[in-house]
């Protein structure tokens, strides 16, 4: 048993000229770019596609779907989406087609993960028909698809629990509207506002220091005075509707 590790033995053999290690070639420009940033060109040049599971509970039964998304690498805009039973080649091409409809043109290139369903000849032929080059993501580099992974993270931050009950068609319609309203409200509250120093509505609400007792008292008094004036104005308007007064 040799009481040395692999690195020590390699160094000894190299020092005596017995072994000449093969030096690894330098990183390619693409790999170097991925170490700190993603090389982008312009909106529409390259999209990043991926899928994630989403679960919907209906009357106590859970149903899993695949949410496929295409995100533009330059602008981070969500271009196209597809919802299917599984993450497959059709989901990928449907999301790209939806994005082409939304933006008006397909991308020059589409970056996808190395899932076998994404790299089939059928998928390559479908996207190539519109002039899009299919590019597999760099293995073992999750940041290679950071654009779409980040979009999924934001999606699940804004998405309420998808739990529905079908007691009546009207109740189901009401619950669907409730989910849409909740998602809209959460998205709107998290959007930065240029007119408010880049702060979102949520930040503006939470970032303010708590009011002092004097500020609370002053605000309550001002609101009570506003209520008194409005009630007085309403009473005056109603009094003017009296037939004798109008005559």
C-alpha positions as CSV (number, residue, x, y, z in Angstrom):
1,X,0.0,0.0,0.0
2,X,1.5,3.3,-1.1
3,X,1.0,5.9,1.7
4,X,0.6,8.8,-0.7
5,X,-2.4,10.3,-2.4
6,X,-3.0,10.6,-6.2
7,X,-1.9,14.2,-6.3
8,X,1.4,13.6,-4.4
9,X,2.3,10.6,-6.6
10,X,1.6,12.6,-9.8
11,X,3.9,15.4,-8.6
12,X,6.7,13.0,-7.7
13,X,6.5,11.2,-11.1
14,X,6.4,14.6,-12.9
15,X,9.4,15.8,-11.0
16,X,11.5,12.8,-12.1
17,X,10.4,13.1,-15.6
18,X,8.6,9.7,-15.6
19,X,5.2,11.1,-16.3
20,X,4.2,14.1,-18.3
21,X,0.6,15.1,-17.5
22,X,-1.6,16.2,-20.2
23,X,-2.6,19.8,-19.6
24,X,-6.2,20.7,-20.2
25,X,-6.8,23.2,-22.9
26,X,-8.1,26.6,-21.9
27,X,-11.8,27.3,-21.6
28,X,-13.7,28.1,-24.8
29,X,-15.1,31.6,-25.1
30,X,-18.6,30.3,-24.3
31,X,-17.4,28.6,-21.1
32,X,-15.5,31.7,-20.1
33,X,-18.5,33.8,-20.6
34,X,-20.7,31.5,-18.6
35,X,-18.4,31.8,-15.6
36,X,-19.7,35.2,-14.7
37,X,-22.3,36.2,-17.2
38,X,-24.4,34.9,-20.1
39,X,-23.5,36.1,-23.5
40,X,-26.4,37.9,-25.0
41,X,-26.9,39.7,-28.3
42,X,-30.3,41.5,-28.8
43,X,-34.0,40.7,-28.1
44,X,-35.1,37.8,-30.2
45,X,-31.6,36.5,-30.9
46,X,-31.8,33.7,-28.3
47,X,-34.5,32.2,-26.2
48,X,-34.1,29.8,-23.2
49,X,-36.7,27.1,-22.9
50,X,-37.5,24.8,-20.0
51,X,-40.4,23.2,-18.1
52,X,-41.5,22.8,-14.5
53,X,-44.3,20.8,-12.9
54,X,-47.4,22.6,-11.6
55,X,-50.0,20.9,-9.4
56,X,-53.8,21.7,-9.4
57,X,-56.1,20.3,-6.8
58,X,-59.7,19.8,-7.9
59,X,-62.3,18.5,-5.5
60,X,-59.5,16.9,-3.4
61,X,-57.8,15.2,-6.5
62,X,-54.3,16.4,-7.4
63,X,-53.4,16.8,-11.1
64,X,-49.8,17.5,-12.2
65,X,-49.1,19.4,-15.4
66,X,-46.0,20.7,-17.2
67,X,-45.6,24.4,-17.6
68,X,-43.2,25.0,-20.5
69,X,-41.8,28.5,-20.9
70,X,-39.6,30.4,-23.4
71,X,-37.7,33.4,-22.1
72,X,-35.7,35.9,-24.1
73,X,-32.1,36.0,-22.9
74,X,-31.5,39.6,-23.7
75,X,-34.6,41.2,-22.2
76,X,-35.7,38.4,-19.8
77,X,-39.2,38.8,-21.4
78,X,-41.5,35.7,-21.1
79,X,-42.4,35.1,-24.8
80,X,-44.3,31.8,-25.1
81,X,-45.8,29.2,-22.8
82,X,-47.4,25.8,-23.0
83,X,-49.3,23.7,-20.5
84,X,-49.4,19.9,-21.2
85,X,-49.5,16.7,-19.2
86,X,-45.8,16.1,-19.5
87,X,-42.5,17.8,-20.4
88,X,-41.9,16.6,-23.9
89,X,-40.9,17.8,-27.4
90,X,-44.4,19.0,-28.2
91,X,-44.5,21.1,-25.1
92,X,-41.2,22.7,-26.1
93,X,-42.2,23.4,-29.7
94,X,-45.7,24.7,-28.6
95,X,-44.1,27.2,-26.3
96,X,-41.8,28.4,-29.0
97,X,-44.7,28.7,-31.5
98,X,-46.7,30.7,-28.9
99,X,-43.7,33.0,-28.4
100,X,-43.4,33.5,-32.1
101,X,-47.1,34.5,-32.2
102,X,-46.6,36.9,-29.2
103,X,-43.4,38.6,-30.5
104,X,-44.0,38.3,-34.2
105,X,-41.0,36.2,-35.1
106,X,-39.2,33.1,-33.8
107,X,-35.7,33.4,-32.2
108,X,-32.5,32.9,-34.1
109,X,-31.5,30.2,-31.5
110,X,-33.2,28.2,-28.7
111,X,-31.3,27.0,-25.7
112,X,-32.7,23.9,-24.1
113,X,-31.6,21.5,-21.4
114,X,-30.3,18.1,-22.2
115,X,-33.6,16.2,-21.7
116,X,-33.8,13.6,-24.4
117,X,-37.2,14.8,-25.5
118,X,-35.8,18.2,-26.3
119,X,-33.0,16.9,-28.6
120,X,-35.0,14.6,-30.9
121,X,-34.8,15.0,-34.7
122,X,-38.5,15.9,-34.7
123,X,-37.9,18.9,-32.4
124,X,-34.8,20.0,-34.3
125,X,-36.7,19.8,-37.6
126,X,-39.7,21.7,-36.2
127,X,-37.7,24.6,-34.9
128,X,-35.3,24.6,-37.9
129,X,-38.3,25.1,-40.2
130,X,-38.6,28.6,-38.8
131,X,-34.8,29.2,-39.0
132,X,-34.1,28.6,-35.3
133,X,-31.0,26.8,-34.2
134,X,-31.4,24.3,-31.4
135,X,-28.6,24.6,-28.8
136,X,-28.2,22.1,-25.9
137,X,-27.3,23.7,-22.6
138,X,-23.9,23.2,-21.1
139,X,-24.0,20.0,-18.9
140,X,-23.7,20.5,-15.1
141,X,-24.2,24.3,-15.4
142,X,-27.7,25.2,-14.0
143,X,-26.8,28.9,-14.5
144,X,-26.8,28.2,-18.3
145,X,-30.6,28.4,-18.1
146,X,-30.8,31.1,-15.4
147,X,-33.2,33.2,-17.4
148,X,-36.0,30.7,-17.5
149,X,-35.2,29.3,-14.0
150,X,-35.5,32.8,-12.6
151,X,-38.8,33.3,-14.4
152,X,-40.1,30.1,-12.8
153,X,-39.0,31.4,-9.4
154,X,-41.0,34.6,-9.9
155,X,-43.9,32.6,-11.1
156,X,-44.2,30.5,-8.0
157,X,-43.7,33.5,-5.8
158,X,-46.8,35.1,-7.3
159,X,-48.9,32.0,-7.8
160,X,-51.5,31.2,-5.2
161,X,-52.4,27.7,-4.2
162,X,-54.3,26.2,-7.1
163,X,-57.1,24.5,-5.2
164,X,-60.6,24.4,-6.7
165,X,-64.0,22.9,-5.9
166,X,-66.8,22.3,-8.3
167,X,-69.9,22.4,-6.0
168,X,-71.6,24.4,-8.8
169,X,-70.4,25.8,-12.1
170,X,-70.8,29.3,-10.7
171,X,-68.7,28.5,-7.7
172,X,-65.9,27.1,-10.0
173,X,-66.0,30.2,-12.1
174,X,-65.8,32.4,-9.0
175,X,-62.7,30.5,-7.7
176,X,-61.0,30.8,-11.1
177,X,-61.6,34.5,-11.1
178,X,-60.2,34.7,-7.5
179,X,-57.0,33.0,-8.5
180,X,-56.6,35.3,-11.5
181,X,-57.2,38.4,-9.3
182,X,-54.7,37.1,-6.7
183,X,-52.0,36.5,-9.3
184,X,-52.6,39.9,-10.9
185,X,-52.5,41.7,-7.5
186,X,-49.3,40.0,-6.4
187,X,-47.6,40.7,-9.7
188,X,-48.7,44.3,-9.7
189,X,-47.5,44.9,-6.1
190,X,-44.1,43.5,-6.9
191,X,-43.5,45.6,-10.1
192,X,-41.0,48.5,-9.7
193,X,-42.5,52.0,-10.3
194,X,-40.3,54.5,-12.2
195,X,-42.3,57.4,-10.7
196,X,-41.6,56.2,-7.1
197,X,-37.8,55.8,-7.3
198,X,-37.9,52.3,-8.6
199,X,-39.8,51.0,-5.5
200,X,-42.7,48.6,-5.9
201,X,-46.1,49.0,-4.3
202,X,-45.2,46.4,-1.7
203,X,-41.9,48.1,-0.9
204,X,-43.6,51.4,-0.6
205,X,-46.1,49.9,1.8
206,X,-43.6,48.0,3.9
207,X,-40.6,50.3,3.8
208,X,-42.2,53.3,5.4
209,X,-41.4,53.8,9.1
210,X,-44.3,53.2,11.5
211,X,-46.4,56.3,12.1
212,X,-46.1,58.1,15.4
213,X,-49.1,58.6,17.7
214,X,-49.2,62.2,16.7
215,X,-49.3,61.3,13.0
216,X,-52.1,58.8,13.6
217,X,-54.1,61.3,15.6
218,X,-53.7,64.0,12.9
219,X,-54.6,61.6,10.1
220,X,-57.7,60.4,12.0
221,X,-58.8,63.9,12.6
222,X,-58.3,64.9,9.0
223,X,-60.3,61.8,7.8
224,X,-63.1,62.5,10.2
225,X,-63.3,66.1,9.0
226,X,-63.4,64.9,5.4
227,X,-66.2,62.5,6.3
228,X,-68.2,65.4,7.9
229,X,-67.8,67.6,4.8
230,X,-68.9,64.8,2.5
231,X,-72.0,64.0,4.6
232,X,-72.9,67.7,4.7
233,X,-72.5,68.0,1.0
234,X,-74.7,65.0,0.5
235,X,-77.4,66.3,2.7
236,X,-77.3,69.6,0.8
237,X,-77.6,67.8,-2.5
238,X,-80.5,65.7,-1.2
239,X,-82.3,68.8,0.2
240,X,-82.1,70.5,-3.2
241,X,-84.1,67.6,-4.7
242,X,-87.1,68.5,-2.6
243,X,-89.9,69.4,-5.0
244,X,-90.8,72.6,-3.1
245,X,-87.2,73.7,-3.0
246,X,-86.8,73.0,-6.7
247,X,-90.0,75.0,-7.5
